[in-house]
Amino acid sequence: MYVAEEQAGFQSRNHLTMAMLLRVSAKFFPLPDAEFVVDTSDGFSRIEAPLFVIAKFPSSRGGILYPDFSSYAWPESECPSEPFGSHVWSVAYSKLLDTAPPWHQKTEQLFWRGAATSAYRKQLVPQISQLQGANVSVMRWIVGQAGQRQVVSSGEKTCVPIEEWCQHRFLANLPGNTMALALKYRLLCGSVVMTSPLMYHEWYYSQLKDGEHYVALDLSWSSAADALAQLRSERVKLAEGIGARAREWARTHLTDDAFDCYWLHLIRMASQHFPPPQLTPSSRPVEALLAASAAGASAAATAQERRSSLDVIIVIPARAGDEALMDHARNTWLGEVQDSKLSTRHFFVISLRDPDVDGLRRAEDLLVVDCEHGYRQLMQKMAVAYRILLDRFVVRFFIRADVDSVLPLQYLLPLLPHASAGQSLVRVPDVSGCGGSPGHAARWKMPAVGRLQCQIECAMDRGCHFFQVSESGDCATFSHCDPLPSPIVTGGEVYHYRLRTLVGAEALDEANTRQRHPFILGTILRGNEVLVNDSYNPQWNNIRYSHDLGLSVYPPYPEASGYAMSADLAAFLAGVGVGELSTLSWKAWAIEDSALGTILAGLRFDLLQMPTEVRERVRVIRVEKE
């Protein structure tokens, strides 16, 4: 089997079709000689030419329908939560037959998940969602430069594995650009498929009958409410019978053998009716093309496997209009981590509802999330981003930065494993006081400020390496702290601020950080006033926060221009709104970083002040558009 000419196809459609034909060739060898053209696009409303096509209007004179690539495999339709290979047809076929629950165990819901691949779906889905017991929503994704799909919607709009579709008695079937390739999966569920008119036909539609294998509705679904009421009636077994007949038909007709048999007949007919094949110098064996494709796919899969486990992900909320700032970050500080001992990736987080998102230049480092757009929605935006990234990667640390920040990663990154190992701020055992002799005088003293403020003062002083906090919160900082018989202050705790000496040190290996300490490392702000009437920076007014909590001062929080945190804290934030916490959501407070401090105030973790040697290298820049 040879390919005389190939034009670029969408995703992996061309090569999956070739793989299916190679299977047919091996199963029915020898095949008669034949030459034919296979189109792997979504299909045609009108076609005159005798091409093999995926879908067409039944009235079209041309176009010969064939079992398409998805009858072999459809990797691009797999949810991120599904194992790779779940949508190989033979795998999906067996799993749906094995796991689909019986009718009495299914919910009464009308279910649908899909992409907004057509204006028809965009218009119809909100209407269907108003039906009683409807669970339908549009799932959003973007396609990266390497061709992989990145799901960007969440909550009720997230990607749902196909075996979970079968848990519902009623499945909507909505055509995309032409048809709905997922109809095959729905038929296997044993549920009632309720479908828009099948205007574009695939190769097997002529064998399906309305009322026997599915329920056909009008184009606007105006008859859907009445149809659902009838199907849900306990007086009739109509619905269960339709689902059972559809499942049995699909079980016996939508098999690998059936697909291959159909292809065999197509090839035989092509041999009889089409001109004889002419091999050209450019003709290449299908095996060679697939081998080259497999080698490329293997290299890509290996690279993806390496990327699936990361030390650090840098997360930067941005607007679609911030492309100049994003480009500056890519070309400067984000590109300066190649020599780091820690593996890193960065993502700019954009709201799907950003009014300029459609004009955004595609890039691998864009993470488009389904959340409200705006300054007051940053907490929700970041939580959704953490949720998606934690689903895609095994990650140890996150760094959060503003789009106009410049972070000194060469100094910041090595500190993170030490912070995780609990080696950044260490209580000195068996020492209750410092000072008391020449050369050991306190550098700074203040009564009743507490441990956090004492740590902040030590971090800001280049000469400070130790600080002491008494039982009443009195603070003193020191350059040295040896166990002395006459300490300046007694009856407290002494801490070694080791972050100062660790600046410029190598990062610890993961093997040396098995004891994980949750932490946040950044510029910790303390005592900031809750603004409610600031006319100079009105975006900082946080009236709702003041009304909700009755506070005039924020709890301590890390400044959003740049801070790092352990992944467990990000997972805590990401958990709100999903699973058992699906009924919870974040309030729309004006300032995300202060909201973070309030949310985490009751958790036990290390809140670490960044040493001034690192903090002074953090920059905020302005980039003018060309």
C-alpha positions as CSV (number, residue, x, y, z in Angstrom):
1,M,0.0,0.0,0.0
2,Y,1.4,3.3,-1.1
3,V,0.7,7.0,-0.6
4,A,1.2,8.9,-3.9
5,E,0.5,12.3,-2.4
6,E,-0.4,13.7,1.0
7,Q,-1.7,17.1,2.0
8,A,-1.4,18.2,5.6
9,G,-4.4,17.0,7.7
10,F,-5.8,18.1,11.0
11,Q,-4.2,16.6,14.1
12,S,-3.4,12.9,13.6
13,R,-6.3,12.1,11.2
14,N,-4.1,11.3,8.2
15,H,-1.8,8.8,9.9
16,L,-4.6,7.2,11.8
17,T,-6.5,6.6,8.6
18,M,-3.3,5.1,7.1
19,A,-2.9,2.8,10.1
20,M,-6.5,1.6,9.6
21,L,-5.8,0.8,5.9
22,L,-2.6,-1.0,6.8
23,R,-4.6,-3.2,9.2
24,V,-7.1,-3.9,6.4
25,S,-4.3,-4.8,4.1
26,A,-2.8,-7.2,6.6
27,K,-6.1,-8.8,7.4
28,F,-7.3,-9.4,3.8
29,F,-4.1,-9.8,2.0
30,P,-3.8,-9.8,-1.0
31,L,-6.1,-6.9,-1.9
32,P,-6.9,-6.0,-5.5
33,D,-5.0,-3.1,-7.0
34,A,-6.9,0.2,-6.7
35,E,-6.3,3.9,-6.5
36,F,-8.5,6.3,-4.5
37,V,-8.5,9.7,-2.8
38,V,-9.3,9.8,1.0
39,D,-10.4,13.1,2.4
40,T,-10.0,13.5,6.2
41,S,-11.7,16.8,6.6
42,D,-15.1,17.1,8.4
43,G,-17.1,16.5,5.2
44,F,-19.1,18.4,2.5
45,S,-22.6,19.6,2.1
46,R,-22.3,19.3,-1.7
47,I,-19.7,17.2,-3.5
48,E,-19.5,15.9,-7.0
49,A,-16.2,14.2,-7.1
50,P,-15.9,10.5,-6.2
51,L,-13.7,11.0,-3.2
52,F,-13.8,9.0,0.0
53,V,-15.2,11.4,2.6
54,I,-16.1,11.3,6.3
55,A,-19.5,13.0,6.0
56,K,-21.8,14.5,3.4
57,F,-25.4,15.5,2.7
58,P,-27.2,12.2,1.6
59,S,-28.4,14.1,-1.5
60,S,-24.9,14.8,-2.8
61,R,-24.1,12.8,-5.9
62,G,-20.4,12.5,-5.2
63,G,-18.6,11.6,-2.1
64,I,-18.2,8.0,-0.9
65,L,-18.5,7.5,2.9
66,Y,-15.9,5.4,4.7
67,P,-15.2,4.5,8.4
68,D,-13.1,7.4,9.5
69,F,-10.0,7.8,11.6
70,S,-12.0,7.8,14.9
71,S,-13.1,4.3,14.1
72,Y,-9.4,3.4,14.7
73,A,-8.4,5.9,17.4
74,W,-9.1,9.5,18.4
75,P,-6.3,10.6,20.9
76,E,-7.1,14.3,20.6
77,S,-10.5,13.7,22.2
78,E,-9.2,12.1,25.3
79,C,-9.7,14.0,28.6
80,P,-6.5,14.9,30.5
81,S,-7.8,12.7,33.3
82,E,-8.1,9.6,31.0
83,P,-5.1,7.3,30.4
84,F,-3.4,7.7,27.1
85,G,-5.0,5.3,24.6
86,S,-8.4,5.4,26.1
87,H,-10.0,6.5,22.8
88,V,-8.4,3.7,20.7
89,W,-11.7,2.4,19.4
90,S,-11.3,-1.2,20.5
91,V,-10.4,0.0,24.0
92,A,-13.3,2.4,24.2
93,Y,-15.7,-0.2,22.7
94,S,-14.8,-2.8,25.3
95,K,-14.8,-0.4,28.2
96,L,-18.2,1.1,27.4
97,L,-19.8,-2.4,27.0
98,D,-18.2,-3.5,30.3
99,T,-18.9,-0.4,32.5
100,A,-22.1,1.1,31.2
101,P,-24.7,0.7,34.1
102,P,-28.0,-0.9,33.5
103,W,-31.0,1.3,32.9
104,H,-32.3,1.3,36.5
105,Q,-28.9,2.6,37.7
106,K,-28.7,5.6,35.3
107,T,-29.7,9.1,36.3
108,E,-32.6,10.9,34.7
109,Q,-30.3,13.6,33.4
110,L,-30.0,14.8,29.8
111,F,-26.2,14.9,29.4
112,W,-23.8,16.5,26.9
113,R,-20.3,17.7,26.8
114,G,-18.5,19.0,23.7
115,A,-16.7,21.9,22.1
116,A,-18.1,25.0,20.6
117,T,-17.1,23.9,17.1
118,S,-20.1,25.5,15.5
119,A,-22.3,28.5,15.9
120,Y,-25.2,26.1,16.1
121,R,-23.8,24.5,19.3
122,K,-23.1,27.9,20.8
123,Q,-26.7,29.0,20.2
124,L,-28.4,25.7,21.2
125,V,-26.5,24.7,24.4
126,P,-27.7,27.6,26.6
127,Q,-31.3,26.7,25.5
128,I,-31.0,23.0,26.2
129,S,-29.5,23.8,29.6
130,Q,-32.8,25.2,30.6
131,L,-34.6,21.8,30.2
132,Q,-35.6,19.9,33.3
133,G,-32.7,17.6,34.4
134,A,-30.3,18.9,31.8
135,N,-26.6,18.6,32.4
136,V,-25.1,20.2,29.3
137,S,-22.3,22.7,28.8
138,V,-19.6,23.7,26.4
139,M,-16.1,22.5,27.1
140,R,-13.3,24.8,26.1
141,W,-9.8,24.0,25.0
142,I,-6.9,25.5,23.0
143,V,-4.5,23.5,20.8
144,G,-0.8,24.0,21.6
145,Q,1.9,24.3,18.9
146,A,2.8,20.7,19.2
147,G,-0.9,19.7,18.4
148,Q,-1.9,18.6,21.9
149,R,-5.2,19.7,23.4
150,Q,-5.2,21.7,26.5
151,V,-8.5,21.8,28.3
152,V,-9.1,25.2,29.8
153,S,-12.6,24.9,31.2
154,S,-13.3,23.7,34.7
155,G,-16.1,22.8,37.2
156,E,-19.3,21.7,35.4
157,K,-17.7,22.6,32.1
158,T,-14.6,20.4,32.4
159,C,-13.9,17.4,30.2
160,V,-15.9,14.3,31.2
161,P,-14.5,10.8,30.4
162,I,-16.8,8.9,27.9
163,E,-17.6,6.1,30.3
164,E,-19.2,8.6,32.6
165,W,-21.6,9.7,29.8
166,C,-23.2,6.3,30.2
167,Q,-24.3,7.1,33.7
168,H,-27.2,9.1,32.3
169,R,-30.4,7.9,30.6
170,F,-30.5,10.6,28.0
171,L,-27.6,11.8,25.8
172,A,-27.8,14.8,23.5
173,N,-26.2,14.5,20.1
174,L,-25.3,17.9,18.6
175,P,-23.6,18.3,15.3
176,G,-20.4,20.3,15.2
177,N,-19.0,21.6,11.9
178,T,-20.8,18.8,10.1
179,M,-21.7,15.7,12.1
180,A,-20.8,14.5,15.7
181,L,-18.1,11.8,15.6
182,A,-18.9,10.9,19.2
183,L,-22.3,9.5,18.2
184,K,-20.6,6.0,18.1
185,Y,-19.7,6.3,21.8
186,R,-23.3,7.4,22.8
187,L,-24.9,4.5,21.0
188,L,-22.8,2.0,23.0
189,C,-24.0,3.5,26.3
190,G,-27.5,1.9,26.2
191,S,-29.0,5.4,26.8
192,V,-31.5,7.2,24.7
193,V,-29.6,9.4,22.1
194,M,-31.6,12.5,21.5
195,T,-30.3,14.1,18.4
196,S,-30.6,17.2,16.2
197,P,-31.5,16.3,12.6
198,L,-28.7,14.2,11.0
199,M,-28.1,16.5,8.1
200,Y,-24.6,15.2,7.4
201,H,-24.4,11.4,7.2
202,E,-21.5,9.2,8.2
203,W,-21.0,5.8,6.6
204,Y,-23.4,3.9,9.0
205,Y,-26.3,6.4,9.5
206,S,-28.4,4.8,6.8
207,Q,-28.8,1.7,9.1
208,L,-30.2,3.7,12.1
209,K,-33.9,4.4,12.5
210,D,-35.6,7.2,14.4
211,G,-37.6,5.8,17.3
212,E,-35.8,2.5,17.2
213,H,-32.1,3.5,17.8
214,Y,-32.4,7.2,18.6
215,V,-34.9,10.0,19.0
216,A,-34.8,12.7,16.4
217,L,-35.7,16.3,17.4
218,D,-36.3,19.4,15.3
219,L,-33.4,21.8,14.6
220,S,-34.3,24.2,17.4
221,W,-35.0,21.5,19.9
222,S,-38.4,23.0,20.6
223,S,-39.9,19.6,20.9
224,A,-37.3,18.4,23.4
225,A,-39.3,19.1,26.6
226,D,-42.3,17.1,25.4
227,A,-40.1,14.3,24.2
228,L,-38.3,14.1,27.5
229,A,-41.5,14.1,29.4
230,Q,-42.8,11.1,27.4
231,L,-39.5,9.2,27.7
232,R,-39.4,9.7,31.4
233,S,-42.9,8.5,31.9
234,E,-43.1,5.4,34.1
235,R,-46.1,4.1,32.0
236,V,-43.9,3.3,29.0
237,K,-40.8,1.2,28.4
238,L,-40.1,3.2,25.3
239,A,-36.9,4.9,26.5
240,E,-35.3,1.7,27.9
241,G,-36.1,-0.2,24.7
242,I,-34.5,2.5,22.4
243,G,-31.4,2.5,24.5
244,A,-31.1,-1.3,24.5
245,R,-31.6,-1.6,20.7
246,A,-29.0,1.2,20.0
247,R,-26.5,-0.6,22.2
248,E,-27.1,-4.0,20.6
249,W,-26.9,-2.5,17.1
250,A,-23.6,-0.7,18.0
251,R,-22.2,-3.9,19.7
252,T,-22.7,-6.0,16.6
253,H,-22.0,-3.4,13.8
254,L,-19.3,-1.0,15.2
255,T,-16.5,-3.4,15.7
256,D,-13.0,-3.5,14.2
257,D,-13.9,-6.4,12.0
258,A,-17.0,-4.5,10.7
259,F,-14.9,-1.4,9.9
260,D,-12.3,-3.5,8.1
261,C,-14.9,-5.4,6.2
262,Y,-16.5,-2.2,5.0
263,W,-13.1,-0.9,3.9
264,L,-12.5,-4.2,2.0
265,H,-15.7,-3.7,0.0
266,L,-14.8,0.0,-0.8
267,I,-11.4,-1.1,-2.1
268,R,-12.9,-3.8,-4.2
269,M,-15.3,-1.4,-5.7
270,A,-12.6,1.2,-6.3
271,S,-10.6,-1.6,-8.1
272,Q,-13.6,-2.2,-10.4
273,H,-14.7,1.3,-11.1
274,F,-11.7,3.7,-10.8
275,P,-8.7,3.9,-13.2
276,P,-5.9,1.5,-12.4
277,P,-3.2,2.8,-10.0
278,Q,0.0,4.4,-11.3
279,L,3.0,4.4,-9.0
280,T,5.1,7.5,-9.3
281,P,8.7,8.2,-8.0
282,S,7.1,10.2,-5.1
283,S,5.0,7.3,-4.0
284,R,5.9,6.0,-0.5
285,P,4.9,2.9,1.3
286,V,2.4,3.5,4.1
287,E,4.7,1.6,6.5
288,A,7.5,4.1,5.9
289,L,5.3,7.1,6.5
290,L,3.9,5.6,9.7
291,A,7.3,4.6,10.9
292,A,8.5,8.2,10.4
293,S,5.4,9.4,12.2
294,A,5.9,6.9,15.1
295,A,9.5,8.0,15.5
296,G,8.4,11.6,15.8
297,A,5.6,10.7,18.1
298,S,7.9,8.7,20.3
299,A,10.3,11.6,20.6
300,A,7.5,13.9,21.5
301,A,6.0,11.4,24.0
302,T,9.5,11.0,25.6
303,A,9.8,14.8,25.9
304,Q,6.3,15.0,27.3
305,E,7.1,12.4,29.9
306,R,10.1,14.4,31.0
307,R,8.0,17.5,31.2
308,S,5.2,15.8,33.1
309,S,7.2,16.0,36.4
310,L,8.5,19.5,37.2
311,D,10.2,21.2,40.1
312,V,8.8,24.7,39.5
313,I,6.0,26.2,37.5
314,I,6.0,30.0,37.2
315,V,2.4,31.3,37.0
316,I,1.8,34.8,35.7
317,P,-1.8,36.2,35.5
318,A,-2.1,38.5,32.5
319,R,-4.5,40.1,30.1
320,A,-4.7,39.4,26.4
321,G,-3.6,42.9,25.7
322,D,-0.3,42.4,27.7
323,E,1.5,40.7,24.8
324,A,4.4,43.3,24.9
325,L,5.0,42.6,28.6
326,M,4.7,38.8,28.0
327,D,7.3,39.0,25.2
328,H,9.6,41.0,27.4
329,A,9.3,38.5,30.2
330,R,10.0,35.6,27.7
331,N,13.0,37.3,26.3
332,T,14.5,38.3,29.6
333,W,14.1,36.8,33.1
334,L,12.0,33.8,32.0
335,G,14.7,32.8,29.6
336,E,17.5,32.9,32.2
337,V,16.8,29.6,33.9
338,Q,18.5,27.2,31.5
339,D,21.3,26.5,33.9
340,S,19.1,25.9,36.9
341,K,19.3,22.6,38.7
342,L,15.5,22.7,39.0
343,S,13.3,22.0,36.1
344,T,10.9,24.9,35.3
345,R,8.1,26.0,33.0
346,H,6.1,29.1,32.9
347,F,2.5,29.9,31.9
348,F,0.7,33.2,31.3
349,V,-2.8,32.8,32.6
350,I,-5.5,34.4,30.5
351,S,-9.3,34.5,31.2
352,L,-11.4,32.9,28.4
353,R,-13.7,35.8,28.9
354,D,-11.1,38.5,28.3
355,P,-12.6,40.6,25.5
356,D,-9.3,40.4,23.5
357,V,-8.6,36.7,23.9
358,D,-9.6,35.8,20.3
359,G,-6.9,38.1,18.9
360,L,-4.2,36.6,21.2
361,R,-1.2,35.1,19.4
362,R,-1.1,31.4,20.0
363,A,1.8,30.2,22.2
364,E,2.8,27.1,24.2
365,D,3.1,29.1,27.4
366,L,-0.5,30.4,27.4
367,L,-2.9,28.9,29.8
368,V,-6.5,30.0,29.0
369,V,-8.8,29.4,31.9
370,D,-12.6,29.5,32.1
371,C,-13.3,32.2,34.7
372,E,-14.5,35.7,35.0
373,H,-12.2,38.4,33.7
374,G,-11.2,41.3,35.8
375,Y,-9.0,42.5,38.7
376,R,-11.4,41.3,41.3
377,Q,-11.5,37.8,39.9
378,L,-7.7,37.1,40.3
379,M,-8.2,34.7,43.2
380,Q,-10.6,32.6,41.2
381,K,-8.4,32.8,38.1
382,M,-5.3,31.6,40.0
383,A,-7.2,28.8,41.7
384,V,-8.4,27.5,38.3
385,A,-4.9,27.8,36.9
386,Y,-3.4,25.8,39.8
387,R,-6.1,23.1,39.4
388,I,-5.3,22.6,35.7
389,L,-1.5,22.6,36.2
390,L,-1.7,20.2,39.1
391,D,-3.8,17.9,36.9
392,R,-1.2,18.1,34.1
393,F,2.0,18.0,36.1
394,V,3.6,16.5,39.2
395,V,5.1,19.7,40.6
396,R,6.9,20.7,43.7
397,F,6.8,24.5,43.8
398,F,4.9,27.4,42.2
399,I,6.2,30.9,41.7
400,R,3.5,33.5,41.2
401,A,4.6,36.8,39.5
402,D,3.0,39.8,37.9
403,V,3.2,40.2,34.2
404,D,5.2,43.4,34.7
405,S,7.6,41.9,37.2
406,V,11.2,40.8,36.7
407,L,12.3,38.1,39.2
408,P,15.9,37.1,39.9
409,L,15.4,33.4,39.4
410,Q,19.1,32.6,39.7
411,Y,18.9,33.6,43.3
412,L,15.3,32.6,44.1
413,L,15.1,29.1,42.7
414,P,17.9,27.5,44.8
415,L,16.1,28.7,48.0
416,L,13.0,26.7,47.3
417,P,14.2,23.1,48.1
418,H,15.8,24.5,51.3
419,A,12.5,26.1,52.3
420,S,10.7,22.8,51.6
421,A,13.2,20.9,53.8
422,G,12.6,23.3,56.7
423,Q,16.2,24.6,56.5
424,S,15.4,28.3,55.8
425,L,14.3,29.4,59.3
426,V,15.6,27.0,62.0
427,R,14.9,27.3,65.7
428,V,18.2,27.0,67.6
429,P,17.8,24.2,70.2
430,D,18.9,24.7,73.8
431,V,19.4,28.4,73.4
432,S,17.1,30.8,75.0
433,G,18.9,34.1,74.5
434,C,21.7,35.9,72.5
435,G,24.1,38.7,73.3
436,G,25.6,39.6,76.6
437,S,29.3,40.1,75.6
438,P,31.2,42.5,73.3
439,G,30.6,41.8,69.6
440,H,27.3,40.2,70.2
441,A,25.1,43.2,70.8
442,A,21.6,43.3,69.4
443,R,21.3,45.0,66.0
444,W,17.6,45.9,66.5
445,K,15.1,45.6,69.3
446,M,11.4,46.3,69.6
447,P,8.9,45.2,72.3
448,A,5.8,43.1,71.6
449,V,6.1,42.8,67.8
450,G,6.0,39.0,67.5
451,R,7.9,36.4,65.6
452,L,6.9,37.4,62.0
453,Q,7.8,41.0,62.3
454,C,11.1,40.0,64.0
455,Q,11.9,37.7,61.0
456,I,11.0,40.6,58.6
457,E,13.4,43.0,60.3
458,C,16.1,40.4,60.2
459,A,15.6,39.7,56.5
460,M,15.9,43.4,55.7
461,D,19.2,43.7,57.6
462,R,22.1,42.3,55.7
463,G,24.0,41.8,58.9
464,C,21.3,39.8,60.7
465,H,21.5,36.0,60.9
466,F,19.6,35.3,64.2
467,F,16.6,36.7,65.9
468,Q,15.1,36.1,69.3
469,V,11.5,36.4,70.4
470,S,10.5,36.5,74.0
471,E,7.3,35.0,75.4
472,S,5.7,38.4,75.3
473,G,6.7,39.0,71.6
474,D,9.8,41.2,72.3
475,C,12.2,41.1,69.4
476,A,16.0,41.4,69.1
477,T,18.1,40.6,66.0
478,F,21.8,39.6,66.0
479,S,24.7,38.9,63.7
480,H,25.9,36.0,65.9
481,C,24.2,33.9,68.6
482,D,26.4,31.7,70.7
483,P,25.1,30.1,73.9
484,L,26.2,32.7,76.4
485,P,25.8,32.8,80.2
486,S,24.3,36.3,80.3
487,P,22.0,36.8,77.3
488,I,20.4,40.2,76.7
489,V,16.9,38.7,76.6
490,T,15.9,35.4,78.1
491,G,12.9,33.2,78.3
492,G,12.2,33.1,74.5
493,E,13.0,31.3,71.3
494,V,16.0,31.9,69.0
495,Y,15.9,31.4,65.3
496,H,18.6,31.1,62.7
497,Y,17.6,33.0,59.6
498,R,19.5,30.7,57.2
499,L,18.0,32.2,53.9
500,R,20.8,34.8,54.0
501,T,23.6,32.4,53.9
502,L,21.7,30.2,51.3
503,V,21.6,33.0,48.7
504,G,23.8,31.8,45.9
505,A,24.0,28.3,47.2
506,E,23.1,25.2,45.1
507,A,19.6,23.8,45.3
508,L,19.2,20.6,47.3
509,D,18.5,17.4,45.5
510,E,14.9,16.1,45.9
511,A,16.3,13.1,47.8
512,N,17.5,15.5,50.5
513,T,14.1,17.1,50.9
514,R,12.0,14.2,51.8
515,Q,10.6,16.0,54.9
516,R,8.4,18.5,53.2
517,H,7.4,21.8,54.9
518,P,4.6,23.8,53.3
519,F,5.8,27.3,52.9
520,I,5.4,30.7,51.2
521,L,8.6,32.7,50.4
522,G,8.3,36.3,49.3
523,T,8.0,39.9,50.4
524,I,5.6,39.6,53.3
525,L,3.5,42.6,53.9
526,R,2.2,43.2,57.4
527,G,-0.1,45.8,58.9
528,N,-1.4,47.1,55.6
529,E,-4.7,49.1,55.8
530,V,-7.8,47.9,54.1
531,L,-8.6,50.8,51.7
532,V,-12.1,51.8,51.0
533,N,-11.9,55.4,49.8
534,D,-8.6,55.8,47.9
535,S,-9.1,58.1,44.9
536,Y,-5.5,57.9,43.7
537,N,-5.6,54.0,43.3
538,P,-9.3,53.2,43.3
539,Q,-8.6,49.6,42.1
540,W,-7.2,49.0,45.6
541,N,-10.4,49.9,47.4
542,N,-11.7,46.7,49.0
543,I,-15.1,47.7,50.3
544,R,-16.6,44.2,50.0
545,Y,-13.7,42.8,52.0
546,S,-14.3,45.4,54.7
547,H,-18.0,44.7,54.8
548,D,-17.5,40.9,54.8
549,L,-15.0,40.7,57.6
550,G,-15.2,44.0,59.4
551,L,-11.4,44.3,59.3
552,S,-9.4,47.6,58.9
553,V,-6.0,45.9,58.6
554,Y,-5.1,42.9,56.4
555,P,-3.5,39.8,57.9
556,P,0.1,39.3,56.7
557,Y,0.3,38.3,53.0
558,P,2.9,37.8,50.2
559,E,3.2,40.7,47.7
560,A,2.0,39.5,44.3
561,S,4.9,40.9,42.4
562,G,6.8,37.7,43.1
563,Y,6.5,34.9,45.7
564,A,7.0,31.2,45.8
565,M,5.0,28.5,47.5
566,S,4.9,24.8,47.9
567,A,2.5,22.9,45.7
568,D,0.4,21.6,48.6
569,L,-0.8,25.2,49.3
570,A,-1.6,25.6,45.6
571,A,-3.6,22.3,45.8
572,F,-5.5,23.7,48.8
573,L,-6.5,26.7,46.8
574,A,-7.3,24.6,43.7
575,G,-9.7,22.3,45.6
576,V,-12.4,24.9,46.1
577,G,-15.2,24.4,43.6
578,V,-14.6,20.8,42.6
579,G,-15.5,17.4,44.0
580,E,-16.8,17.5,47.6
581,L,-16.1,21.3,47.6
582,S,-18.1,21.9,44.4
583,T,-20.6,24.1,46.2
584,L,-17.8,26.5,47.5
585,S,-16.4,29.4,45.5
586,W,-14.1,32.4,46.1
587,K,-15.4,35.8,46.9
588,A,-14.6,38.6,44.5
589,W,-12.4,40.7,46.8
590,A,-10.4,43.4,45.1
591,I,-6.8,42.4,46.0
592,E,-5.8,38.8,45.3
593,D,-2.6,38.7,47.4
594,S,-4.3,40.1,50.5
595,A,-7.1,37.6,50.0
596,L,-4.5,34.9,49.9
597,G,-3.1,36.0,53.3
598,T,-6.6,36.0,54.8
599,I,-7.5,32.5,53.4
600,L,-4.2,30.9,54.7
601,A,-4.0,32.7,58.0
602,G,-5.3,29.6,60.0
603,L,-3.0,27.0,58.3
604,R,0.2,25.8,59.7
605,F,3.0,26.6,57.3
606,D,6.3,28.6,57.1
607,L,5.7,32.2,56.1
608,L,9.2,33.2,55.0
609,Q,10.4,36.7,54.3
610,M,12.7,37.0,51.2
611,P,16.2,38.2,52.1
612,T,16.9,41.8,51.0
613,E,19.7,40.4,48.8
614,V,17.1,38.8,46.6
615,R,14.2,41.3,47.2
616,E,16.3,44.2,45.9
617,R,16.7,42.5,42.6
618,V,12.9,42.2,42.0
619,R,11.9,44.8,39.4
620,V,8.7,46.2,38.0
621,I,8.9,47.4,34.4
622,R,6.9,49.2,31.9
623,V,7.0,48.2,28.2
624,E,5.6,50.5,25.6
625,K,3.7,49.0,22.6
626,E,5.3,49.4,19.2
